[in-house]
Amino acid sequence: MENITSLMLKSSLSSLDTSSLSSRVYERLLTAIVRQELQVSQSLDVENLARSFGVSRTPVQLAIARLADLGLVEIRPRKGTFVARLTAQDVHELFEVRGLIEGNAVRKGAKLASESELMALKGLIQGLQGLSSGDQYIDYHAFLEQDRQFHSTIVTLGKNRRLVLMYNQARTLIELTRASANKQIGGAAVTHERHMAIVEALVARDGEKAAVAVEEHIQESEQAIIERLHFSTG
């Protein structure tokens, strides 16, 4: 007869396995939404997804619940589950969160950042510059990935792990709004100028100047996305 410890261990391992599966399903679904392989308003059928992933219903349901918490999925009682549509207000709120976190990070980072961290930012800027030509992007999706790394590195300068987690969640949703873009979209030159202004202020250990550069960059990015995706602001 199995003892209580053995039963508890089996229960814990079972929960861990379910959690691991749901995380993998979540990442797959998140990627599909960001890449627009799953379109806005598309129905998400738990049974079909479970068969596709080769898992039971539970990991899929848990993954969908996480996506719903992020606002990426809408669960309509008695109707089903659908990929959600972000509004102009959603975008504004996301960029507001991003601005507050990045502004705080550069103010602190101007004092706390090591020389190696600042050198890493300079290296990322060089990489970003190589993904554009004049005002156009050569590979916009590659640029987005490097841009994400650049701004995430800025946030780590604030030395606050909880803010980093909040920021990453907001960035995930921001990436969704940018996913439909392509290399024909302009703005690369201004973006490079803004990135340079942020880093130069950090190197000069001027936190307020860096925060102003961050605010300008984020406001411009927000406006560009709203215009690009033809959101109604009324």
Secondary structure as a PSIPRED ss2 file (coil, helix, strand):
# PSIPRED VFORMAT (PSIPRED V4.0)

   1 M C   1.000  0.000  0.000
   2 E C   1.000  0.000  0.000
   3 N C   1.000  0.000  0.000
   4 I H   0.000  1.000  0.000
   5 T H   0.000  1.000  0.000
   6 S H   0.000  1.000  0.000
   7 L H   0.000  1.000  0.000
   8 M H   0.000  1.000  0.000
   9 L H   0.000  1.000  0.000
  10 K H   0.000  1.000  0.000
  11 S H   0.000  1.000  0.000
  12 S H   0.000  1.000  0.000
  13 L H   0.000  1.000  0.000
  14 S H   0.000  1.000  0.000
  15 S H   0.000  1.000  0.000
  16 L H   0.000  1.000  0.000
  17 D H   0.000  1.000  0.000
  18 T H   0.000  1.000  0.000
  19 S H   0.000  1.000  0.000
  20 S H   0.000  1.000  0.000
  21 L H   0.000  1.000  0.000
  22 S H   0.000  1.000  0.000
  23 S H   0.000  1.000  0.000
  24 R H   0.000  1.000  0.000
  25 V H   0.000  1.000  0.000
  26 Y H   0.000  1.000  0.000
  27 E H   0.000  1.000  0.000
  28 R H   0.000  1.000  0.000
  29 L H   0.000  1.000  0.000
  30 L H   0.000  1.000  0.000
  31 T H   0.000  1.000  0.000
  32 A H   0.000  1.000  0.000
  33 I H   0.000  1.000  0.000
  34 V H   0.000  1.000  0.000
  35 R C   1.000  0.000  0.000
  36 Q C   1.000  0.000  0.000
  37 E C   1.000  0.000  0.000
  38 L C   1.000  0.000  0.000
  39 Q C   1.000  0.000  0.000
  40 V C   1.000  0.000  0.000
  41 S C   1.000  0.000  0.000
  42 Q C   1.000  0.000  0.000
  43 S E   0.000  0.000  1.000
  44 L C   1.000  0.000  0.000
  45 D C   1.000  0.000  0.000
  46 V H   0.000  1.000  0.000
  47 E H   0.000  1.000  0.000
  48 N H   0.000  1.000  0.000
  49 L H   0.000  1.000  0.000
  50 A H   0.000  1.000  0.000
  51 R H   0.000  1.000  0.000
  52 S H   0.000  1.000  0.000
  53 F H   0.000  1.000  0.000
  54 G C   1.000  0.000  0.000
  55 V C   1.000  0.000  0.000
  56 S C   1.000  0.000  0.000
  57 R H   0.000  1.000  0.000
  58 T H   0.000  1.000  0.000
  59 P H   0.000  1.000  0.000
  60 V H   0.000  1.000  0.000
  61 Q H   0.000  1.000  0.000
  62 L H   0.000  1.000  0.000
  63 A H   0.000  1.000  0.000
  64 I H   0.000  1.000  0.000
  65 A H   0.000  1.000  0.000
  66 R H   0.000  1.000  0.000
  67 L H   0.000  1.000  0.000
  68 A H   0.000  1.000  0.000
  69 D H   0.000  1.000  0.000
  70 L H   0.000  1.000  0.000
  71 G C   1.000  0.000  0.000
  72 L C   1.000  0.000  0.000
  73 V E   0.000  0.000  1.000
  74 E E   0.000  0.000  1.000
  75 I E   0.000  0.000  1.000
  76 R E   0.000  0.000  1.000
  77 P C   1.000  0.000  0.000
  78 R C   1.000  0.000  0.000
  79 K C   1.000  0.000  0.000
  80 G E   0.000  0.000  1.000
  81 T E   0.000  0.000  1.000
  82 F E   0.000  0.000  1.000
  83 V E   0.000  0.000  1.000
  84 A C   1.000  0.000  0.000
  85 R C   1.000  0.000  0.000
  86 L C   1.000  0.000  0.000
  87 T C   1.000  0.000  0.000
  88 A H   0.000  1.000  0.000
  89 Q H   0.000  1.000  0.000
  90 D H   0.000  1.000  0.000
  91 V H   0.000  1.000  0.000
  92 H H   0.000  1.000  0.000
  93 E H   0.000  1.000  0.000
  94 L H   0.000  1.000  0.000
  95 F H   0.000  1.000  0.000
  96 E H   0.000  1.000  0.000
  97 V H   0.000  1.000  0.000
  98 R H   0.000  1.000  0.000
  99 G H   0.000  1.000  0.000
 100 L H   0.000  1.000  0.000
 101 I H   0.000  1.000  0.000
 102 E H   0.000  1.000  0.000
 103 G H   0.000  1.000  0.000
 104 N H   0.000  1.000  0.000
 105 A H   0.000  1.000  0.000
 106 V H   0.000  1.000  0.000
 107 R H   0.000  1.000  0.000
 108 K H   0.000  1.000  0.000
 109 G H   0.000  1.000  0.000
 110 A H   0.000  1.000  0.000
 111 K H   0.000  1.000  0.000
 112 L H   0.000  1.000  0.000
 113 A C   1.000  0.000  0.000
 114 S C   1.000  0.000  0.000
 115 E H   0.000  1.000  0.000
 116 S H   0.000  1.000  0.000
 117 E H   0.000  1.000  0.000
 118 L H   0.000  1.000  0.000
 119 M H   0.000  1.000  0.000
 120 A H   0.000  1.000  0.000
 121 L H   0.000  1.000  0.000
 122 K H   0.000  1.000  0.000
 123 G H   0.000  1.000  0.000
 124 L H   0.000  1.000  0.000
 125 I H   0.000  1.000  0.000
 126 Q H   0.000  1.000  0.000
 127 G H   0.000  1.000  0.000
 128 L H   0.000  1.000  0.000
 129 Q H   0.000  1.000  0.000
 130 G C   1.000  0.000  0.000
 131 L C   1.000  0.000  0.000
 132 S E   0.000  0.000  1.000
 133 S E   0.000  0.000  1.000
 134 G C   1.000  0.000  0.000
 135 D C   1.000  0.000  0.000
 136 Q E   0.000  0.000  1.000
 137 Y E   0.000  0.000  1.000
 138 I C   1.000  0.000  0.000
 139 D C   1.000  0.000  0.000
 140 Y H   0.000  1.000  0.000
 141 H H   0.000  1.000  0.000
 142 A H   0.000  1.000  0.000
 143 F H   0.000  1.000  0.000
 144 L H   0.000  1.000  0.000
 145 E H   0.000  1.000  0.000
 146 Q H   0.000  1.000  0.000
 147 D H   0.000  1.000  0.000
 148 R H   0.000  1.000  0.000
 149 Q H   0.000  1.000  0.000
 150 F H   0.000  1.000  0.000
 151 H H   0.000  1.000  0.000
 152 S H   0.000  1.000  0.000
 153 T H   0.000  1.000  0.000
 154 I H   0.000  1.000  0.000
 155 V H   0.000  1.000  0.000
 156 T H   0.000  1.000  0.000
 157 L C   1.000  0.000  0.000
 158 G C   1.000  0.000  0.000
 159 K C   1.000  0.000  0.000
 160 N C   1.000  0.000  0.000
 161 R H   0.000  1.000  0.000
 162 R H   0.000  1.000  0.000
 163 L H   0.000  1.000  0.000
 164 V H   0.000  1.000  0.000
 165 L H   0.000  1.000  0.000
 166 M H   0.000  1.000  0.000
 167 Y H   0.000  1.000  0.000
 168 N H   0.000  1.000  0.000
 169 Q H   0.000  1.000  0.000
 170 A H   0.000  1.000  0.000
 171 R H   0.000  1.000  0.000
 172 T H   0.000  1.000  0.000
 173 L H   0.000  1.000  0.000
 174 I H   0.000  1.000  0.000
 175 E H   0.000  1.000  0.000
 176 L H   0.000  1.000  0.000
 177 T H   0.000  1.000  0.000
 178 R H   0.000  1.000  0.000
 179 A C   1.000  0.000  0.000
 180 S C   1.000  0.000  0.000
 181 A C   1.000  0.000  0.000
 182 N C   1.000  0.000  0.000
 183 K C   1.000  0.000  0.000
 184 Q C   1.000  0.000  0.000
 185 I C   1.000  0.000  0.000
 186 G E   0.000  0.000  1.000
 187 G C   1.000  0.000  0.000
 188 A H   0.000  1.000  0.000
 189 A H   0.000  1.000  0.000
 190 V H   0.000  1.000  0.000
 191 T H   0.000  1.000  0.000
 192 H H   0.000  1.000  0.000
 193 E H   0.000  1.000  0.000
 194 R H   0.000  1.000  0.000
 195 H H   0.000  1.000  0.000
 196 M H   0.000  1.000  0.000
 197 A H   0.000  1.000  0.000
 198 I H   0.000  1.000  0.000
 199 V H   0.000  1.000  0.000
 200 E H   0.000  1.000  0.000
 201 A H   0.000  1.000  0.000
 202 L H   0.000  1.000  0.000
 203 V H   0.000  1.000  0.000
 204 A C   1.000  0.000  0.000
 205 R C   1.000  0.000  0.000
 206 D C   1.000  0.000  0.000
 207 G H   0.000  1.000  0.000
 208 E H   0.000  1.000  0.000
 209 K H   0.000  1.000  0.000
 210 A H   0.000  1.000  0.000
 211 A H   0.000  1.000  0.000
 212 V H   0.000  1.000  0.000
 213 A H   0.000  1.000  0.000
 214 V H   0.000  1.000  0.000
 215 E H   0.000  1.000  0.000
 216 E H   0.000  1.000  0.000
 217 H H   0.000  1.000  0.000
 218 I H   0.000  1.000  0.000
 219 Q H   0.000  1.000  0.000
 220 E H   0.000  1.000  0.000
 221 S H   0.000  1.000  0.000
 222 E H   0.000  1.000  0.000
 223 Q H   0.000  1.000  0.000
 224 A H   0.000  1.000  0.000
 225 I H   0.000  1.000  0.000
 226 I H   0.000  1.000  0.000
 227 E H   0.000  1.000  0.000
 228 R H   0.000  1.000  0.000
 229 L C   1.000  0.000  0.000
 230 H C   1.000  0.000  0.000
 231 F C   1.000  0.000  0.000
 232 S C   1.000  0.000  0.000
 233 T C   1.000  0.000  0.000
 234 G C   1.000  0.000  0.000
